[in-house]
Amino acid sequence: MPNIVIPDTTKPIVDDRGKMQQQFRRWTNQVTNLDMIIGTGTPEGNIEASQGRFYMDDAGASGSILYIKRDKDIAGDTKKGWIAV
């Protein structure tokens, strides 16, 4: 999981044109990538995600509802590496 660097709170979030500053954009993307993915069915081989991401199967049976992306990839496939927890 990446180290999340908190943006400098003394600097504005947007520039003079109203565009999000690069440092804040990077932080927003990192935080967004920590939220849980919710879908139907197993994520293994179906959902691409970064290592450490959580997935909840909204139609799963007991014991196969929550998954974590344990491995970054398997044989280069970033849709693989999920395990049920």
C-alpha positions, 0 to 999 in steps of 0.5 A, a space after each residue: 500500500 502506498 504511503 499517503 502524504 497529507 497535502 500542505 494545509 497552508 497551500 490552497 486546494 485549487 489554483 487561480 483558474 479553479 483547477 485542483 492543485 497537483 498535491 491535492 489531486 494526488 492525495 485525493 486519488 490515494 484516499 479514493 483508492 482505499 475505499 471498498 469496492 462493492 460488486 456482485 460475484 468474486 473479484 478474482 480475475 474480474 476486478 483490477 485493483 491495487 494491493 490491499 484493496 477490499 471488495 465486498 460481494 453484495 450477493 455472496 454467501 457466508 464465508 465468501 463476502 469480503 475479499 482483500 487484494 493480497 497479491 499485487 498481481 499473479 503472472 502480471 495480471 492485476 485482476 488476480 490475487 484476491 483472497 476471501 477473508 
